[in-house]
Structure formats: C-alpha cells, structure tokens
Amino acid sequence: MRPTRPGRLSHIAALAMLTPLTPLILSSPASPAEGAPAVLTVTNPGFEQDQTGWTFGSGTGVATNLPHTGKKLIYLDAGAGREVSQTITAGTAGTYDFSAWIATGGPGGRFTVRVNGTTTGSVDLPSRSGYARYTVSRVPLESGDQLQIAFESGSSWVNADDVMVSPAAPADPVVTSSDPKIVEMFAWAKRKANSWVQLPGVEGPLNVDEQNTLGTGTGVYGPSYWAGYAHRSAYYSRDMAHQLAGAAVLGLDAENKSMLEAFAASSTAEHKYFPVWAMNFDNKTYLAIDYHGPSDFVREVPAGFELVEKANQAYRWTGDSAYVRDTTLWNFYRNTTDQFVTLHDGKKPNGVAEGTGQGIFAGAASYDEGGDEHLAEAGDAIGSQYQAYLAMAALAKNRGEKTLARTFTRKAADLKCYFNSTWSGTGSGGDMVRAYTTDGKAVTGWGKENSWFMPMKQIIEPGPRNDAYLDFIDQQASGSGKPSNVEAISYLPDTFFAGNRNDTAWKWMQYVYAQRNTQHPVSRQGPNGDYPEVSYTLVGQTVQGLMGVSPDAPDHALSTLSRLPSGTAWMQIEDLKIGDSTFTLRHDGPTKSRLTHAAGTHAYKWEARFVGSHESVEVDNAPRKARTKVVNGVTYTYVTVTLAPGRSATVEVGD
C-alpha cells in the first residue's frame, strides 16, 4: 500500500478539503448544440467517484489523505510497472493540452499521453513532495482516435489529482536566440500559459472557493483562461489585464474578447461603473466570494482603467472591429473614462478617480491591498487613468469619431501635466508623492503597485525624476521592499522596458523565471510557476519587451525596436500573429532588424525603430534618408517599409 505522506507537507493540509474544481469542469460536458463538435471529456478527472472511468493496475488505488483538491486522489506505490489510465475516443479532430496536479516521493514516474497506442508526449516527474502541475502539450487528435491518459510509477510513491484538458493555442510562435536562456524561458512560458485555457462548452462549477468548496451549481463555460487562484472557479480583472498581451501572442483572441466583454457588462450604473473583480468561467456569473451585492463587492480603481487600455491593446493585436463597434464594450469605455471619474472624484475634486480608503469591498484606490494607509488617490490609479484616456483616443479615432479622439488626447495630456506639475510633488526617488490619503495627506516612500505603476504607465515625464524613480524601484524591489508574491514582481519587467532599461527588465524576467519551482505563498498554487500570471507575462514581455513589437492590426501596421539585453547577439520569433497575418522578426543587436511577412491578406507598413540618432539607414543594402522622432523622451531613428504578404526586408542603421 501507499506509504504515509511526509510530515513536511503539513502546510497543504489546511486546504486539503477543497472540492475538486477541475474535475467538475470536465466530468460532465454541456449538451452540444445541434451540429456542434463533441467536447473532449475526461470521466472523473478528480477521482471523487473513486475508480469510475479509470483502469487501476496492481499497487495503485484511490486514497483520501492530502488530495490536491476535494477529498480523493490516486496513488501509485513505488516500483516499476504500476499504472493508472483512462482511454477516451475522440469525437472530433483537434489539438489539446493535458494537465494534472502531481506529487512524488522520488523520481522515475511519468505522466503520459498515448494516441492509438503510441506515446505522443510524456513528462518525467522529478522528486517533489508538494503538488505541482504537469502538462503534455499540443497533442493532435483525429475523430475516432483512442486517447489514453496515464500515470506511471517511479522509485517512490506518486500521487495525482485534478486532470484538465485545454484546447491548444491557435498560435505557436517559436523563439530562437544566441542566448539559450531566452529560448528556454519562452518555450516553457508558452506551454505553461496555454495549459490554463478552459475548454469551451464544458459544464463546470460556479462560485467555488476556499470557503464554499462545493460551489453553487454549474454553468456552461465560455472562452476563457485561468487568471488568478487555481482553487477558485474564476478569472480576475487585474490578473487578466496583465495576462492579455501574452494571451494575444498565443492567439487567444476569443478568450481575451469574451473576458473583456464579461467585465464590461458588469460595469453598470448600479455598480457605479466599477467592473466586478472576478468572473466565473461561464463569463457571466460574478464570483460569490468577491461579490456580495451591488454595494458590497471587491473593486479597485485601477481595474476599469486598465481594462479600457487592454481592450485597445487587444484591438491592436487582432483588428477585430467589435472592439470599436460592440455596444457593450463601447459604453464601457465611455462610462469608465467619463461617468466613473465624475462619480468618484469627491474628496479631492481634481479630475482624478478616488477610492474610499475603507477597504476593497468599499472601493480601494490602489492594487496594493496591504497596510492601512486609507488612500483616496494612488499612483497606480492615476497612471492607469492616463493610459485609459490614451486608449480612448485611439479607439475613438478608429471608430471615426475624430472630435472625441482629440478630446481624450487633450485629457490625457492635461492629466499628465497635472501629475507632474502638482500631484506628484517636487521630490524625486523616494520623496516623490505616490498617493494621497482620505484626509488629504501626501504619501511618499515605497508603495509597491502605486509606486511602479507610475513609470510603467509612463505618466511621469521622462528625464531625471523618472530616472531617479526607476532607480528607487529597483533598489526597493531588490531589497527589503521585495513583494512576497511573484505575480507582483512580474510587473517589474514591464516597468523597466517602459523606461528603456532593457538590462534591468531582463534581470527581473530572469528572476521571475528562476523562481518558477519555488513554493508559492498560497500552498494550493503549488510552485510559483503554477500561478498563471507568471507564464503569460513572460510570453508578453518576450515579444513586446525584448523584441519591441507594437502591433496595429486595424491599420495594417506594426513597429519594432530591438531591446536585446547586453551580450545577446541576436533573437528571432517565427509565427508571430497580428490580425490575419503572420510574421518572422529577427534582431541582430540594436542596429539591424529583418521582418518577413509570411502570410496574410493585406500589406503591412513596418516602422523599424532604433534608439538614437543615426546618420545612415539602409533597407536591403540600399541607402535611405534617416528620419528621427522623439517618443516619451527617447530619440529614435526609423524608416517605414511596406511589406506585402510573402515579402521580407532588412533595415540597418549606422553612424
């Protein structure tokens, strides 16, 4: 029989009685509409129905001590040849990821997927006595294929729980580089990120959390991905906003739009135009632990502004006209950047949206939920408000509302001017104002989110004050001010890329990646790498950060900027999807870029940017007149090249 689990796992026991979340998601698919493809379904994936659906060999069974969630798990005793498996007939063609939470007493076990008797993918399990999530990625299936999911024994006990099926991401970009660490990181991140995607059409639980382990019934899940804790049946606005760019790189366009639409629909007059904080995977039911009623729900001022900004970002990646034509989305943008600000600008009337200072269920000013500063205005909120105004101007322009676009361009400029001339005080570094309390007191020093969001959202004017504040952030985050949760640290690469500090941004990307096997402070999450925000942000930061890709699918354009770290000779990404086009982009150091428009239906204008003022520019070895522009205080040399599908160009600058 399976031995007793080691005592050092007692930290998991506090949450061991949670009902299985993933099993319920997959155990009973919703009735498909007539003609709809069958949903690939695992029977009893959380083993709460004992051995139902699974084949158990000798030395294996169902146990009740220390499951990942719920009350039951499977075990495999030590020794070769032991296996627990399930065979499923695929009802339709598709490509899928298969994940499970597994703990082991020693090495040698495997998590394996076979198709028609042939091993398609497997993961060798290390010795890790705490649960972690393992995935076999991108398994292709044809209708009628015999799929087998199997757990195989090793040198010591193996425990497994909570099997999940995800549809493989539509895009599968590949990064290569002279630096193998970049290649390794991106490959890991894209596989891990995709494993959190929900399979639309399954019937899953609603309102599952650590206090309500059985939930409150079920609903049909829509296009979505996990953005938040894995023991809750929901995604969170803050997490989703930060994960959106990575999801866009993976082609998760339906998921991004559905989740944004769900939050937009929740931003009602009754809610005073706050979006709800968390949404169940059915894309319509508010998560009960965070929503008690229309005047008693978790809400934080930056969230709505960030969702407007990220909707514009999703539009730039996809070119989907729904982002400017859908009534629910458009009303959300307008209400957030107008009515919301008016309703929440009372204690210090200055055009800056405020929180109540009375906690998250009454409306918090900042994402930083720690401490008792009782903030009315915060740096992350005003910075996000600034970016929402810029996004509103861009969306209005594409909608054809030129006057509205000009209005919000001016509002953004005015807000930035007010921030720098008045709101942020006259100090720099740790003396810069980053918040105001409800009694009007200016707050300086380290504020985590309400510190690093200010340069990240580029509301600080470029120059010495911004430079000093970036130094301050790096110093604090590298020392006693370092957040305890890695998902907070995952913002730092974005902050330093925004400040053109590529090496510092890369340093923090490497730090986040290096922490992927360290236990998360919330034990149910497993290691840090199993917090969804970690993998999604690394994907986005590789493409938008290191490769400097700025898409504009509605206008069939993109710009690029090499932000390769010092010592990295070259980097390339293939199968980069923007709109209905795919591209290959390569940077050789900071002075040479090559873009191939591999496929698409429209020609794209490529603005190739290079930091600094360069005397010469060559396009495919032919000289071009050098042009320069200043963007957020940085001078760039650039050239614009039109690339029809199937065409490539190389741009190089010199002094």
FENWO-V543156 format. One record per residue. N is the residue number from 1. RES is the residue in three letters. PHI is phi as a letter, one per 20 degrees, with the letter a starting at -180 (none if undefined). NEAR is the number of other C-alpha atoms within 8 Angstrom. Layout:
n	res	phi	near
N	RES	PHI	NEAR
N	RES	PHI	NEAR
This chain:
n	res	phi	near
1	MET	none	5
2	ARG	f	10
3	PRO	f	6
4	THR	f	4
5	ARG	f	6
6	PRO	f	6
7	GLY	f	5
8	ARG	f	5
9	LEU	e	10
10	SER	f	7
11	HIS	f	7
12	ILE	e	11
13	ALA	f	9
14	ALA	g	7
15	LEU	d	9
16	ALA	f	12
17	MET	e	11
18	LEU	f	13
19	THR	f	10
20	PRO	f	13
21	LEU	e	14
22	THR	f	11
23	PRO	g	14
24	LEU	f	13
25	ILE	f	12
26	LEU	d	17
27	SER	f	11
28	SER	b	11
29	PRO	f	11
30	ALA	f	8
31	SER	f	4
32	PRO	f	10
33	ALA	f	5
34	GLU	g	4
35	GLY	n	5
36	ALA	f	6
37	PRO	f	7
38	ALA	f	7
39	VAL	e	10
40	LEU	f	7
41	THR	c	10
42	VAL	e	11
43	THR	e	10
44	ASN	l	12
45	PRO	f	14
46	GLY	d	16
47	PHE	m	15
48	GLU	f	10
49	GLN	e	7
50	ASP	l	7
51	GLN	e	10
52	THR	g	8
53	GLY	n	7
54	TRP	d	10
55	THR	d	8
56	PHE	d	10
57	GLY	e	8
58	SER	f	6
59	GLY	m	9
60	THR	c	15
61	GLY	r	9
62	VAL	d	11
63	ALA	c	8
64	THR	c	8
65	ASN	e	7
66	LEU	l	11
67	PRO	f	13
68	HIS	f	13
69	THR	c	16
70	GLY	m	14
71	LYS	d	14
72	LYS	c	16
73	LEU	b	17
74	ILE	d	12
75	TYR	c	13
76	LEU	c	16
77	ASP	f	14
78	ALA	f	11
79	GLY	p	9
80	ALA	f	7
81	GLY	n	6
82	ARG	e	13
83	GLU	b	13
84	VAL	c	13
85	SER	b	11
86	GLN	c	10
87	THR	d	9
88	ILE	c	9
89	THR	e	9
90	ALA	f	13
91	GLY	e	10
92	THR	b	10
93	ALA	f	9
94	GLY	r	8
95	THR	c	10
96	TYR	c	13
97	ASP	d	15
98	PHE	c	13
99	SER	c	12
100	ALA	b	12
101	TRP	e	13
102	ILE	c	13
103	ALA	c	13
104	THR	c	16
105	GLY	e	11
106	GLY	a	12
107	PRO	f	12
108	GLY	o	11
109	GLY	f	14
110	ARG	b	12
111	PHE	d	14
112	THR	c	14
113	VAL	c	14
114	ARG	c	13
115	VAL	c	12
116	ASN	l	8
117	GLY	n	7
118	THR	d	6
119	THR	f	9
120	THR	e	9
121	GLY	a	10
122	SER	b	10
123	VAL	c	10
124	ASP	f	9
125	LEU	e	10
126	PRO	f	9
127	SER	e	9
128	ARG	b	10
129	SER	f	10
130	GLY	e	10
131	TYR	f	10
132	ALA	c	12
133	ARG	d	10
134	TYR	d	10
135	THR	c	12
136	VAL	d	14
137	SER	d	11
138	ARG	l	8
139	VAL	e	10
140	PRO	e	8
141	LEU	c	13
142	GLU	d	9
143	SER	g	9
144	GLY	n	8
145	ASP	f	10
146	GLN	e	11
147	LEU	e	13
148	GLN	c	13
149	ILE	d	11
150	ALA	c	12
151	PHE	d	12
152	GLU	d	13
153	SER	f	18
154	GLY	c	14
155	SER	f	12
156	SER	b	13
157	TRP	f	15
158	VAL	c	15
159	ASN	d	11
160	ALA	b	14
161	ASP	a	16
162	ASP	l	15
163	VAL	f	13
164	MET	c	12
165	VAL	d	15
166	SER	c	13
167	PRO	f	11
168	ALA	f	11
169	ALA	f	9
170	PRO	f	7
171	ALA	d	10
172	ASP	c	7
173	PRO	f	10
174	VAL	c	8
175	VAL	d	12
176	THR	c	10
177	SER	a	12
178	SER	f	8
179	ASP	d	10
180	PRO	f	8
181	LYS	f	6
182	ILE	f	10
183	VAL	f	11
184	GLU	f	8
185	MET	f	10
186	PHE	f	12
187	ALA	f	10
188	TRP	f	9
189	ALA	f	13
190	LYS	f	12
191	ARG	f	10
192	LYS	f	12
193	ALA	f	12
194	ASN	f	12
195	SER	f	14
196	TRP	e	10
197	VAL	f	11
198	GLN	f	14
199	LEU	e	12
200	PRO	f	9
201	GLY	n	11
202	VAL	f	13
203	GLU	e	14
204	GLY	c	12
205	PRO	f	15
206	LEU	d	15
207	ASN	m	15
208	VAL	e	16
209	ASP	b	12
210	GLU	f	9
211	GLN	e	6
212	ASN	c	8
213	THR	f	11
214	LEU	e	8
215	GLY	m	11
216	THR	c	8
217	GLY	o	6
218	THR	c	9
219	GLY	b	9
220	VAL	e	11
221	TYR	f	15
222	GLY	d	12
223	PRO	f	13
224	SER	a	15
225	TYR	b	10
226	TRP	f	12
227	ALA	b	12
228	GLY	q	12
229	TYR	f	8
230	ALA	f	9
231	HIS	e	12
232	ARG	c	11
233	SER	e	14
234	ALA	b	13
235	TYR	d	14
236	TYR	d	11
237	SER	f	12
238	ARG	f	9
239	ASP	f	11
240	MET	f	10
241	ALA	g	10
242	HIS	f	9
243	GLN	e	13
244	LEU	g	12
245	ALA	f	13
246	GLY	f	13
247	ALA	f	14
248	ALA	f	12
249	VAL	f	14
250	LEU	e	14
251	GLY	m	10
252	LEU	e	11
253	ASP	f	10
254	ALA	f	8
255	GLU	f	10
256	ASN	g	13
257	LYS	f	10
258	SER	f	12
259	MET	f	11
260	LEU	f	11
261	GLU	f	10
262	ALA	f	11
263	PHE	f	12
264	ALA	f	11
265	ALA	f	11
266	SER	e	10
267	SER	e	13
268	THR	d	10
269	ALA	f	6
270	GLU	f	6
271	HIS	e	11
272	LYS	l	9
273	TYR	m	12
274	PHE	e	13
275	PRO	f	14
276	VAL	f	14
277	TRP	e	13
278	ALA	b	11
279	MET	c	16
280	ASN	f	14
281	PHE	f	16
282	ASP	e	11
283	ASN	m	13
284	LYS	b	8
285	THR	e	9
286	TYR	f	11
287	LEU	f	13
288	ALA	f	7
289	ILE	f	8
290	ASP	d	11
291	TYR	c	13
292	HIS	d	9
293	GLY	r	6
294	PRO	f	8
295	SER	d	7
296	ASP	b	9
297	PHE	b	14
298	VAL	f	12
299	ARG	b	14
300	GLU	c	13
301	VAL	g	16
302	PRO	f	14
303	ALA	f	11
304	GLY	f	10
305	PHE	f	15
306	GLU	f	14
307	LEU	f	11
308	VAL	f	14
309	GLU	g	14
310	LYS	f	10
311	ALA	f	11
312	ASN	f	13
313	GLN	f	9
314	ALA	f	14
315	TYR	f	14
316	ARG	f	11
317	TRP	f	13
318	THR	d	12
319	GLY	m	11
320	ASP	f	8
321	SER	f	8
322	ALA	g	6
323	TYR	f	12
324	VAL	d	11
325	ARG	d	9
326	ASP	f	8
327	THR	f	6
328	THR	f	9
329	LEU	f	14
330	TRP	f	11
331	ASN	f	8
332	PHE	f	12
333	TYR	g	10
334	ARG	f	10
335	ASN	f	10
336	THR	f	14
337	THR	e	13
338	ASP	c	8
339	GLN	g	10
340	PHE	f	13
341	VAL	f	12
342	THR	f	9
343	LEU	f	8
344	HIS	d	10
345	ASP	c	13
346	GLY	d	7
347	LYS	f	7
348	LYS	c	6
349	PRO	f	7
350	ASN	b	5
351	GLY	n	7
352	VAL	d	11
353	ALA	f	14
354	GLU	c	13
355	GLY	d	14
356	THR	e	13
357	GLY	m	14
358	GLN	d	9
359	GLY	o	10
360	ILE	f	11
361	PHE	e	11
362	ALA	d	13
363	GLY	o	14
364	ALA	e	18
365	ALA	f	16
366	SER	c	17
367	TYR	f	11
368	ASP	f	8
369	GLU	e	8
370	GLY	e	4
371	GLY	m	4
372	ASP	c	4
373	GLU	f	6
374	HIS	l	10
375	LEU	e	15
376	ALA	e	15
377	GLU	c	16
378	ALA	b	14
379	GLY	f	14
380	ASP	f	15
381	ALA	f	15
382	ILE	f	13
383	GLY	f	13
384	SER	f	14
385	GLN	f	14
386	TYR	g	13
387	GLN	f	13
388	ALA	f	13
389	TYR	f	13
390	LEU	f	12
391	ALA	f	11
392	MET	f	16
393	ALA	f	14
394	ALA	f	10
395	LEU	f	12
396	ALA	f	13
397	LYS	f	11
398	ASN	f	9
399	ARG	f	8
400	GLY	n	6
401	GLU	e	9
402	LYS	f	8
403	THR	f	6
404	LEU	f	10
405	ALA	f	14
406	ARG	f	9
407	THR	g	9
408	PHE	f	12
409	THR	f	11
410	ARG	f	8
411	LYS	f	9
412	ALA	f	12
413	ALA	f	8
414	ASP	f	8
415	LEU	f	9
416	LYS	f	12
417	CYS	f	8
418	TYR	f	9
419	PHE	g	11
420	ASN	f	12
421	SER	e	9
422	THR	c	8
423	TRP	g	8
424	SER	e	11
425	GLY	m	9
426	THR	d	7
427	GLY	f	10
428	SER	c	10
429	GLY	l	11
430	GLY	f	10
431	ASP	e	8
432	MET	f	13
433	VAL	f	13
434	ARG	c	14
435	ALA	a	13
436	TYR	c	14
437	THR	f	14
438	THR	f	12
439	ASP	e	5
440	GLY	n	7
441	LYS	f	7
442	ALA	f	9
443	VAL	d	9
444	THR	d	11
445	GLY	n	9
446	TRP	e	9
447	GLY	c	10
448	LYS	l	9
449	GLU	g	12
450	ASN	f	16
451	SER	e	13
452	TRP	f	14
453	PHE	f	13
454	MET	f	14
455	PRO	f	15
456	MET	f	12
457	LYS	e	12
458	GLN	l	11
459	ILE	e	12
460	ILE	f	11
461	GLU	f	11
462	PRO	f	9
463	GLY	p	7
464	PRO	g	6
465	ARG	f	12
466	ASN	f	12
467	ASP	f	10
468	ALA	f	10
469	TYR	f	13
470	LEU	f	13
471	ASP	g	9
472	PHE	f	10
473	ILE	f	11
474	ASP	f	8
475	GLN	f	8
476	GLN	f	11
477	ALA	f	10
478	SER	e	8
479	GLY	c	7
480	SER	f	6
481	GLY	e	9
482	LYS	f	9
483	PRO	f	9
484	SER	f	5
485	ASN	d	8
486	VAL	f	12
487	GLU	f	9
488	ALA	f	9
489	ILE	f	11
490	SER	f	14
491	TYR	f	8
492	LEU	f	11
493	PRO	g	15
494	ASP	f	12
495	THR	f	14
496	PHE	e	14
497	PHE	f	11
498	ALA	f	11
499	GLY	e	11
500	ASN	l	7
501	ARG	d	9
502	ASN	f	12
503	ASP	f	8
504	THR	f	9
505	ALA	g	14
506	TRP	f	11
507	LYS	g	9
508	TRP	f	12
509	MET	f	11
510	GLN	f	8
511	TYR	f	8
512	VAL	g	12
513	TYR	f	10
514	ALA	f	7
515	GLN	e	10
516	ARG	f	10
517	ASN	e	8
518	THR	e	8
519	GLN	f	8
520	HIS	f	12
521	PRO	g	6
522	VAL	e	6
523	SER	g	9
524	ARG	f	9
525	GLN	f	13
526	GLY	m	14
527	PRO	f	12
528	ASN	g	14
529	GLY	f	12
530	ASP	e	12
531	TYR	e	15
532	PRO	g	13
533	GLU	g	13
534	VAL	f	16
535	SER	f	14
536	TYR	f	16
537	THR	f	13
538	LEU	f	13
539	VAL	f	14
540	GLY	f	14
541	GLN	f	12
542	THR	f	10
543	VAL	e	11
544	GLN	f	10
545	GLY	e	13
546	LEU	f	13
547	MET	e	14
548	GLY	m	12
549	VAL	e	11
550	SER	c	8
551	PRO	e	10
552	ASP	b	13
553	ALA	g	14
554	PRO	g	13
555	ASP	d	6
556	HIS	l	10
557	ALA	b	12
558	LEU	b	13
559	SER	c	12
560	THR	c	12
561	LEU	b	11
562	SER	f	14
563	ARG	d	11
564	LEU	f	14
565	PRO	f	9
566	SER	g	5
567	GLY	n	4
568	THR	e	11
569	ALA	f	10
570	TRP	b	12
571	MET	b	15
572	GLN	b	11
573	ILE	c	12
574	GLU	d	10
575	ASP	l	11
576	LEU	e	11
577	LYS	e	13
578	ILE	c	12
579	GLY	l	10
580	ASP	d	8
581	SER	d	13
582	THR	c	12
583	PHE	c	14
584	THR	d	13
585	LEU	c	11
586	ARG	c	11
587	HIS	d	15
588	ASP	d	10
589	GLY	m	10
590	PRO	e	10
591	THR	c	11
592	LYS	b	11
593	SER	c	13
594	ARG	c	11
595	LEU	c	11
596	THR	d	12
597	HIS	e	16
598	ALA	f	11
599	ALA	a	9
600	GLY	r	10
601	THR	d	7
602	HIS	c	8
603	ALA	f	10
604	TYR	d	11
605	LYS	e	11
606	TRP	d	12
607	GLU	e	12
608	ALA	e	13
609	ARG	d	12
610	PHE	b	12
611	VAL	f	10
612	GLY	o	8
613	SER	d	8
614	HIS	d	10
615	GLU	f	8
616	SER	c	11
617	VAL	c	14
618	GLU	c	12
619	VAL	d	11
620	ASP	l	7
621	ASN	m	7
622	ALA	d	6
623	PRO	f	8
624	ARG	c	9
625	LYS	f	6
626	ALA	f	11
627	ARG	c	7
628	THR	c	9
629	LYS	b	8
630	VAL	d	8
631	VAL	c	7
632	ASN	l	7
633	GLY	n	8
634	VAL	d	8
635	THR	e	11
636	TYR	c	13
637	THR	e	14
638	TYR	b	12
639	VAL	b	12
640	THR	d	8
641	VAL	c	9
642	THR	e	8
643	LEU	c	14
644	ALA	f	9
645	PRO	g	12
646	GLY	n	9
647	ARG	d	9
648	SER	c	9
649	ALA	b	11
650	THR	d	12
651	VAL	d	14
652	GLU	b	10
653	VAL	d	12
654	GLY	b	8
655	ASP	d	5
